[in-house]
Amino acid sequence: MKKDADGRLALRPMLAAPDVAFVVLIDTTTGRVRNLMTEAGCVLGDKAPIFEVLGDKHTFDALDMDEQAVFLTDTINDTILLRSFGLVAAPIAGLNRLNQQGIDLLCQYYGVTQRLSERQHEEQFESQSQQDDHGLESAPDPNDPLYRSGLRRATPNVGSAGMPGMPPYILPSSGYVGKDEPPIRLTLVRWRLCLMSKTDPVSMQAAVDELKVMARYRHIDIGELSQWTPSERDFEAIRFALSRGESVWIKDALLDGIYSGVGKLDHLKTKPAMVTPPTDLAGAVEHLHETMLVTTDEKSRQRRKEALHNYHRVVARQVTGPMLRQAEAAVDPLDRALQLQFVQLNALFLEKAPTVREQMLQGLSPQREESLKGTDKSVSELLAISGQMVSLAKEMTKWKPRPTSMPSRTPTTKLNLSRRFADSDLVSQN
């Protein structure tokens, strides 16, 4: 809760969205609620879930095993699913907008290193030479703006636990993470678990694009980061376990898939799990939904355009086409006209639905506070079309088509052969 402009308590934007899901993070040391982790990020503070989850009691217990890895998922539902099986998972939100503080935390906990540029190497060498000449060996000043910005470091991979506003996280085996501790394996989940789809989520590709930018301009090396793309055999094993409803089988199938399907990012030259767009309606809608959430640059807007085109193609093939063929098969012309009108209204509804959906998503976004002009008009138009479809559907249920064949005519009088024709040739002919 927080106070709005009028001083009244109101839900935070991340919790105000309808049907929002979140994970309660319990502090490792105090046992109290540390934060709420949502699909859009953490409610308190500005740390991404990838870092805030390290202070969670569930993480402490899960990492105290051989599998010391954190899995980044596309949705909060996938996060909850993996956590229910004892793994450490968090939404990927925040990884596509890293700052120097985020880079320092990646270096400290996840094995990422940040190399010094040629100029920084020279400055470090000169500073070290001056200290050797004067017999001084002093630590860098944490209040030095160059040190805080990452331009002045004692070593290329200095942790940030002592920096202002960056408390260390307590992890198993050694308490606070130290310089001698092996890094946690950070793994990007390159498929959708709850949907059982091998389509590479858009958010994962956006995170990889961000890491490419950081590698180019901030000299970071992410050779320790991994990705999880299940093979076809592992995918079918998970599907089989789900069909039987055995939780132990499902866990075994997931762990087997992780064992065989997790690999290095291969210096960011990754191949998506599936390059072709989804051909089913549910996958097309989900893919379009994801692209609507990320439209910050020209590349993401192009992906949204392609997803929208694929959505219309799938709708035409799986919804509008079969309905048109059914309407054309109607024998009665009035029945055919009613069905064709319903098909046209349905096609118009499906065409306008993505636009309204995108406006509503942008309106609920915590980064967007200004009101959206024209949203109410679009919603009212969509509701009007929906109302017409309901009215027409009711009329179609009442409509009784006329019989397809006319009743046969029966003669009113029975043919009576008179006696005078009894011996004629016409009797045998008739």
MOSUL-V996493 format. One record per residue. N is the residue number from 0. SS is DSSP state (alpha for helix, beta for strand, coil for the rest). PHI is phi in degrees with one decimal (NA if undefined). PSI is psi as a letter, one per 20 degrees, with the letter a starting at -180 (* if undefined). Layout:
# MOSUL-V996493
n = {N:N}
ss = {SS:SS}
phi = {PHI:PHI}
psi = {PSI:PSI}
This chain:
# MOSUL-V996493
n = {0:1:2:3:4:5:6:7:8:9:10:11:12:13:14:15:16:17:18:19:20:21:22:23:24:25:26:27:28:29:30:31:32:33:34:35:36:37:38:39:40:41:42:43:44:45:46:47:48:49:50:51:52:53:54:55:56:57:58:59:60:61:62:63:64:65:66:67:68:69:70:71:72:73:74:75:76:77:78:79:80:81:82:83:84:85:86:87:88:89:90:91:92:93:94:95:96:97:98:99:100:101:102:103:104:105:106:107:108:109:110:111:112:113:114:115:116:117:118:119:120:121:122:123:124:125:126:127:128:129:130:131:132:133:134:135:136:137:138:139:140:141:142:143:144:145:146:147:148:149:150:151:152:153:154:155:156:157:158:159:160:161:162:163:164:165:166:167:168:169:170:171:172:173:174:175:176:177:178:179:180:181:182:183:184:185:186:187:188:189:190:191:192:193:194:195:196:197:198:199:200:201:202:203:204:205:206:207:208:209:210:211:212:213:214:215:216:217:218:219:220:221:222:223:224:225:226:227:228:229:230:231:232:233:234:235:236:237:238:239:240:241:242:243:244:245:246:247:248:249:250:251:252:253:254:255:256:257:258:259:260:261:262:263:264:265:266:267:268:269:270:271:272:273:274:275:276:277:278:279:280:281:282:283:284:285:286:287:288:289:290:291:292:293:294:295:296:297:298:299:300:301:302:303:304:305:306:307:308:309:310:311:312:313:314:315:316:317:318:319:320:321:322:323:324:325:326:327:328:329:330:331:332:333:334:335:336:337:338:339:340:341:342:343:344:345:346:347:348:349:350:351:352:353:354:355:356:357:358:359:360:361:362:363:364:365:366:367:368:369:370:371:372:373:374:375:376:377:378:379:380:381:382:383:384:385:386:387:388:389:390:391:392:393:394:395:396:397:398:399:400:401:402:403:404:405:406:407:408:409:410:411:412:413:414:415:416:417:418:419:420:421:422:423:424:425:426:427:428:429}
ss = {coil:beta:beta:coil:coil:coil:coil:coil:beta:beta:coil:coil:alpha:alpha:alpha:alpha:coil:coil:coil:coil:coil:beta:beta:beta:beta:beta:beta:coil:coil:coil:coil:coil:beta:beta:beta:beta:beta:beta:coil:coil:beta:beta:coil:coil:coil:coil:coil:coil:alpha:alpha:alpha:alpha:alpha:alpha:alpha:beta:alpha:alpha:alpha:alpha:alpha:alpha:alpha:coil:coil:coil:coil:coil:beta:beta:beta:beta:beta:coil:coil:alpha:alpha:alpha:alpha:alpha:alpha:alpha:alpha:alpha:coil:coil:coil:beta:beta:beta:beta:coil:coil:coil:coil:coil:coil:coil:coil:alpha:alpha:alpha:alpha:alpha:alpha:alpha:alpha:alpha:alpha:alpha:coil:coil:beta:beta:coil:coil:coil:alpha:alpha:alpha:alpha:alpha:alpha:alpha:alpha:alpha:alpha:alpha:alpha:alpha:alpha:alpha:alpha:alpha:coil:coil:coil:coil:coil:coil:coil:coil:coil:coil:alpha:alpha:alpha:alpha:coil:coil:coil:coil:coil:coil:coil:coil:coil:coil:coil:coil:coil:coil:coil:coil:coil:coil:coil:coil:coil:beta:beta:coil:coil:coil:beta:beta:coil:coil:coil:coil:coil:coil:coil:coil:beta:beta:beta:beta:beta:coil:coil:beta:coil:coil:coil:coil:beta:coil:coil:coil:coil:alpha:alpha:alpha:alpha:alpha:alpha:alpha:alpha:alpha:alpha:alpha:alpha:alpha:alpha:alpha:alpha:coil:coil:beta:beta:coil:coil:coil:coil:beta:beta:beta:coil:coil:coil:alpha:alpha:alpha:alpha:alpha:alpha:alpha:alpha:alpha:alpha:alpha:alpha:alpha:coil:coil:alpha:alpha:alpha:alpha:alpha:alpha:alpha:alpha:alpha:alpha:alpha:alpha:alpha:alpha:alpha:beta:beta:beta:coil:coil:coil:coil:coil:coil:coil:coil:coil:coil:coil:coil:coil:coil:coil:coil:alpha:alpha:alpha:alpha:alpha:alpha:alpha:alpha:alpha:alpha:alpha:alpha:alpha:coil:coil:coil:coil:alpha:alpha:alpha:alpha:alpha:alpha:alpha:alpha:alpha:alpha:alpha:alpha:alpha:alpha:alpha:alpha:alpha:alpha:alpha:alpha:alpha:alpha:alpha:alpha:alpha:alpha:alpha:alpha:alpha:alpha:alpha:coil:coil:coil:coil:alpha:alpha:alpha:alpha:alpha:alpha:alpha:alpha:alpha:alpha:alpha:alpha:alpha:alpha:alpha:alpha:alpha:alpha:alpha:alpha:alpha:alpha:alpha:alpha:alpha:alpha:alpha:alpha:alpha:alpha:alpha:alpha:coil:coil:coil:coil:coil:coil:coil:coil:coil:coil:alpha:alpha:alpha:alpha:alpha:alpha:alpha:alpha:alpha:alpha:alpha:alpha:alpha:alpha:alpha:alpha:alpha:alpha:alpha:alpha:alpha:alpha:alpha:alpha:coil:coil:coil:coil:coil:coil:coil:coil:coil:coil:coil:coil:coil:coil:coil:coil:coil:coil:coil:coil:alpha:alpha:alpha:coil:coil:coil:alpha:alpha:alpha:alpha:alpha:coil}
phi = {NA:-150.8:-84.0:-88.0:-63.9:-90.0:83.4:-93.6:-73.2:-145.0:-66.6:-66.5:-54.5:-67.7:-103.5:-84.3:-67.5:-66.8:56.0:-74.8:-112.8:-150.3:-118.5:-84.4:-97.3:-100.3:-62.9:-65.1:-91.1:-89.4:77.1:-96.5:-65.7:-92.0:-167.2:-114.2:-104.5:-114.2:-66.2:-90.1:136.2:-87.3:-72.0:-97.9:75.3:-121.0:-82.4:-72.5:-56.2:-58.0:-100.9:-67.0:-67.6:-70.1:-94.1:-90.1:-63.2:-61.1:-64.7:-58.6:-69.7:-72.2:-78.0:-83.0:-136.3:-67.9:-85.3:-97.2:-145.7:-117.7:-102.9:-98.8:-111.8:-77.4:-125.3:-69.3:-64.0:-65.6:-61.6:-63.4:-61.5:-67.6:-66.4:-65.9:-98.9:87.2:-93.1:-96.0:-144.5:-155.9:-64.8:-81.5:-53.4:101.2:-72.9:-92.5:-144.3:-74.7:-118.8:-64.3:-63.0:-65.2:-64.1:-62.6:-68.9:-61.0:-65.3:-74.2:-106.4:-116.3:79.2:-76.5:-117.7:-118.0:-78.9:-85.8:-75.2:-61.5:-65.5:-66.2:-61.1:-66.7:-65.0:-65.7:-63.4:-64.4:-64.2:-66.4:-64.3:-65.2:-65.7:-65.3:-65.9:-95.0:70.4:-103.4:-146.3:-105.0:-77.8:-65.1:-77.0:-63.9:-84.3:-66.4:-60.6:-68.1:-68.0:-68.1:-84.3:93.6:-81.5:-126.1:-131.3:-76.3:-138.0:-62.8:-132.0:-76.1:-71.1:-114.3:-66.7:-92.7:-79.0:-59.1:76.2:-129.8:-69.0:-72.8:-100.3:-91.0:-125.8:-63.8:72.0:-134.2:71.2:-69.0:-65.2:-113.2:-72.1:-92.3:-82.8:-68.6:-71.7:-79.2:-82.0:-90.1:-125.2:-87.7:-84.6:-94.0:-157.5:-103.4:-73.3:-64.0:-86.3:50.7:-125.0:-88.6:-67.4:-71.4:-61.2:-64.0:-63.5:-68.7:-65.3:-64.6:-66.3:-64.4:-61.8:-65.4:-65.9:-61.8:-63.8:-65.8:-65.4:-80.0:-103.2:-116.5:60.7:-93.8:-117.3:-109.3:-62.8:-86.5:-78.8:-130.1:-138.9:-121.1:-127.3:-69.3:-74.4:-64.2:-67.6:-64.3:-63.1:-68.8:-65.4:-65.8:-61.5:-63.7:-63.0:-65.6:-65.0:-87.0:70.9:-94.1:-63.5:-65.8:-64.2:-63.1:-62.3:-61.3:-65.0:-66.0:-65.9:-64.4:-64.8:-66.5:-61.7:-99.5:-106.0:-88.2:-144.6:-68.3:-69.8:57.0:56.1:72.0:-90.0:-93.7:-112.1:-59.7:-64.0:-149.8:-83.8:-81.6:-68.0:-63.5:-100.6:-95.4:-65.7:-63.0:-67.0:-65.2:-66.0:-64.2:-63.0:-64.0:-59.3:-65.1:-67.2:-70.5:-78.2:-126.8:-135.2:-96.4:-139.1:-65.2:-66.5:-69.1:-67.5:-66.2:-64.0:-64.9:-62.4:-66.4:-65.5:-66.6:-63.8:-66.1:-61.1:-63.6:-66.2:-67.7:-62.4:-63.9:-80.2:-102.1:-120.5:-66.3:-60.0:-60.3:-67.3:-65.6:-64.8:-68.0:-66.7:-67.3:-78.6:-67.6:-83.6:-71.7:-64.9:-69.7:-62.2:-62.8:-65.4:-62.8:-66.5:-64.8:-65.4:-66.0:-63.1:-66.1:-64.1:-65.1:-63.6:-66.2:-63.0:-67.2:-73.8:-85.7:-58.2:-61.8:-64.1:-65.0:-61.6:-65.5:-63.7:-68.4:-63.7:-67.7:-69.7:-88.6:-67.1:-67.0:-82.1:-116.7:-103.3:-75.5:-75.6:-94.6:-79.0:90.0:-66.4:-61.1:-64.7:-66.2:-65.2:-64.3:-63.9:-65.6:-66.8:-64.3:-62.7:-62.3:-64.1:-64.8:-65.7:-65.3:-62.7:-66.7:-63.7:-64.8:-63.7:-67.0:-70.9:-81.7:-71.7:-116.8:-60.6:-70.1:-57.3:-76.0:-125.8:-79.2:-65.7:-74.0:-83.9:-109.5:-66.7:-76.6:-119.4:-87.1:-65.5:-119.8:-82.0:-78.3:-66.2:-70.9:-100.3:-64.6:-103.5:-88.9:-72.6:-67.5:-66.5:-65.2:-68.9:-71.1}
psi = {q:r:p:a:h:j:j:q:p:q:q:q:h:h:i:i:q:q:k:q:q:r:p:p:p:p:p:h:g:h:j:r:p:g:r:p:o:r:h:i:a:q:g:p:a:j:q:q:h:h:g:h:i:h:j:q:h:g:g:g:h:h:i:k:a:h:n:n:q:p:p:p:r:h:r:h:g:h:g:h:g:h:h:h:j:j:r:p:q:q:q:i:p:h:i:j:l:q:a:h:g:h:g:h:h:h:g:g:h:j:j:p:q:o:q:q:r:h:g:h:g:g:h:g:g:g:g:h:g:h:h:h:h:j:k:q:m:q:q:q:p:h:i:p:h:h:g:h:i:i:i:o:q:g:r:i:l:p:r:k:h:j:q:p:j:m:q:q:q:p:r:r:g:j:d:q:p:a:h:i:p:q:q:q:o:p:p:p:o:k:r:o:g:h:i:l:p:j:p:o:q:h:h:g:h:h:g:h:h:g:h:g:g:h:h:g:h:j:k:q:o:k:i:i:q:r:q:o:o:q:r:h:g:h:g:h:g:g:g:g:h:h:h:i:k:o:h:g:g:g:g:g:h:g:h:g:h:g:h:i:i:p:r:q:i:l:k:j:m:q:p:q:h:o:h:q:q:q:i:q:g:g:h:g:g:g:g:g:g:g:h:h:i:n:l:h:r:h:g:h:h:h:h:g:g:h:h:g:g:h:g:h:g:h:g:h:h:i:f:g:g:h:h:g:h:h:h:h:i:p:g:p:h:h:g:g:g:g:h:h:h:h:g:g:g:g:h:h:g:h:h:h:g:h:g:g:g:g:h:h:g:h:h:i:p:h:i:o:h:q:q:p:p:i:g:h:g:g:g:h:g:h:h:g:g:h:h:h:h:g:g:h:h:g:h:h:h:h:p:o:q:q:q:h:q:q:q:q:p:p:q:h:q:p:p:o:p:r:h:i:j:h:j:r:h:h:g:h:g:*}
